[in-house]
Amino acid sequence: MSENRPNINHRDIDIFVPADTAEISLRLMDWRRIYRKVKSIPRKSSFFSTAAGVFFGVGGSAALSLIPLYQATQNVDPWVKPTYYTIGIAALIIGLITTYFSNEKGKVIESSCLEVQQDMKEINSTFFPEDNLDEDKISSEHPIVPISKTQKR
């Protein structure tokens, strides 16, 4: 075994140095942790927002339908008005509940994204302690150059 290499568990360790300063060596453990977190972030869906809109529409329609019922010169069956009240109030309550669920899901997505960003900042500070990922400027020391599909690495 070579004397210039560190010895851990009696095996040689090869350290790969990136060819470009824009590339960093990332531990497989860190990559898998970020991958798991990104994969577990709930996907945005418009189900709760759409359901809330539908229920608010049904509730509002039932409430507005009561106006002509009170102005009707004819007598309506005694069950009609309470049914409209019940449907309107129930639909508005369900609309409020689905709006709440929509907001809560948005908070979960936001906090999950912030957690992944925090992990990325920690990994970045390991390799580039002087860089700040929150800055809008792109560091000239570590330029980000897009790789075209025809360009080989």
C-alpha positions as CSV (number, residue, x, y, z in Angstrom):
1,M,0.0,0.0,0.0
2,S,1.2,3.5,-0.8
3,E,2.3,5.7,2.1
4,N,0.8,8.9,0.6
5,R,-2.8,7.6,0.8
6,P,-4.9,7.6,3.9
7,N,-5.7,4.1,5.1
8,I,-9.3,3.4,6.3
9,N,-10.2,-0.3,6.9
10,H,-7.1,-1.4,5.1
11,R,-8.1,-0.2,1.6
12,D,-6.9,2.6,-0.6
13,I,-9.2,5.6,-1.2
14,D,-9.2,7.4,-4.5
15,I,-10.3,11.0,-4.4
16,F,-11.6,12.4,-7.6
17,V,-10.9,16.0,-8.2
18,P,-13.5,17.8,-10.4
19,A,-12.3,18.9,-13.9
20,D,-14.2,22.2,-13.6
21,T,-14.7,24.4,-10.5
22,A,-18.4,24.4,-11.2
23,E,-18.5,20.7,-10.4
24,I,-18.4,19.5,-6.9
25,S,-18.0,16.1,-5.4
26,L,-21.2,15.1,-3.7
27,R,-21.4,12.3,-1.2
28,L,-23.8,9.6,-2.2
29,M,-25.4,9.9,1.2
30,D,-26.1,13.6,0.7
31,W,-27.5,13.0,-2.8
32,R,-29.8,10.2,-1.6
33,R,-31.0,12.4,1.3
34,I,-31.9,15.3,-1.1
35,Y,-33.5,12.8,-3.5
36,R,-35.7,11.3,-0.8
37,K,-36.8,14.7,0.4
38,V,-37.6,16.0,-3.1
39,K,-39.4,12.8,-3.9
40,S,-41.5,13.1,-0.7
41,I,-42.6,16.7,-1.4
42,P,-46.4,16.5,-2.2
43,R,-47.2,17.6,-5.7
44,K,-49.3,20.6,-6.3
45,S,-52.8,19.8,-7.3
46,S,-55.8,22.0,-7.8
47,F,-58.3,19.5,-6.3
48,F,-59.0,21.3,-3.1
49,S,-59.2,24.7,-4.8
50,T,-61.5,23.4,-7.4
51,A,-63.7,21.6,-4.8
52,A,-63.8,24.8,-2.7
53,G,-65.0,26.8,-5.8
54,V,-67.7,24.2,-6.6
55,F,-69.0,24.1,-3.0
56,F,-68.9,27.9,-2.7
57,G,-70.9,28.1,-6.0
58,V,-73.5,25.6,-4.8
59,G,-73.8,27.3,-1.5
60,G,-74.1,30.8,-3.1
61,S,-76.6,29.5,-5.6
62,A,-78.8,27.9,-2.9
63,A,-78.7,31.1,-0.9
64,L,-79.6,33.3,-3.9
65,S,-82.4,30.8,-4.8
66,L,-84.1,31.7,-1.6
67,I,-84.8,35.2,-2.7
68,P,-87.4,34.3,-5.3
69,L,-88.9,31.7,-3.0
70,Y,-89.8,34.4,-0.5
71,Q,-91.2,36.6,-3.2
72,A,-93.3,33.9,-4.7
73,T,-97.1,34.6,-4.6
74,Q,-97.7,30.9,-4.7
75,N,-97.3,28.8,-1.7
76,V,-94.3,26.4,-1.9
77,D,-94.1,23.1,-0.2
78,P,-93.0,23.4,3.5
79,W,-89.9,21.3,2.9
80,V,-88.4,23.5,0.1
81,K,-87.1,26.5,2.1
82,P,-85.4,24.4,4.8
83,T,-83.8,22.2,2.1
84,Y,-82.3,25.3,0.4
85,Y,-81.0,26.5,3.8
86,T,-79.5,23.2,4.6
87,I,-77.9,22.7,1.2
88,G,-76.5,26.3,1.2
89,I,-75.1,26.2,4.7
90,A,-73.6,22.7,4.3
91,A,-72.0,23.6,0.9
92,L,-70.5,26.8,2.4
93,I,-69.1,24.9,5.3
94,I,-67.6,22.2,3.1
95,G,-66.2,25.0,0.9
96,L,-64.5,26.6,3.9
97,I,-63.0,23.2,4.9
98,T,-61.6,22.5,1.5
99,T,-60.1,26.0,1.4
100,Y,-58.4,25.2,4.7
101,F,-57.1,21.9,3.4
102,S,-55.8,23.7,0.2
103,N,-53.9,26.2,2.4
104,E,-52.5,23.5,4.7
105,K,-51.2,21.5,1.7
106,G,-49.5,24.7,0.4
107,K,-47.8,25.1,3.7
108,V,-46.5,21.5,3.7
109,I,-45.2,22.0,0.2
110,E,-43.5,25.2,1.1
111,S,-41.9,23.8,4.3
112,S,-40.7,20.7,2.4
113,C,-39.1,22.9,-0.3
114,L,-37.4,25.1,2.4
115,E,-36.0,21.9,4.1
116,V,-34.5,20.8,0.8
117,Q,-33.0,24.3,0.2
118,Q,-31.5,24.2,3.6
119,D,-29.8,20.8,2.9
120,M,-28.5,22.2,-0.4
121,K,-27.1,25.3,1.4
122,E,-25.3,23.0,3.9
123,I,-23.8,20.9,1.2
124,N,-22.8,24.1,-0.7
125,S,-21.1,25.5,2.3
126,T,-19.1,22.3,2.7
127,F,-17.5,22.9,-0.7
128,F,-17.7,26.7,-1.1
129,P,-17.9,28.3,2.3
130,E,-17.5,31.8,0.9
131,D,-20.4,31.5,-1.5
132,N,-24.0,32.4,-0.6
133,L,-26.7,30.5,-2.6
134,D,-29.2,33.3,-1.8
135,E,-27.4,35.9,-3.7
136,D,-28.8,36.8,-7.1
137,K,-25.4,37.3,-8.6
138,I,-23.5,34.4,-10.2
139,S,-20.0,34.0,-8.9
140,S,-17.4,34.5,-11.6
141,E,-15.2,32.0,-9.7
142,H,-17.9,29.3,-10.2
143,P,-19.7,30.1,-13.5
144,I,-22.7,28.0,-14.4
145,V,-22.5,27.0,-18.0
146,P,-25.3,25.1,-19.6
147,I,-24.3,21.9,-21.3
148,S,-25.9,21.5,-24.8
149,K,-27.3,18.1,-25.7
150,T,-24.5,17.6,-28.3
151,Q,-21.7,18.5,-26.0
152,K,-20.1,15.6,-24.3
153,R,-18.9,15.7,-20.7
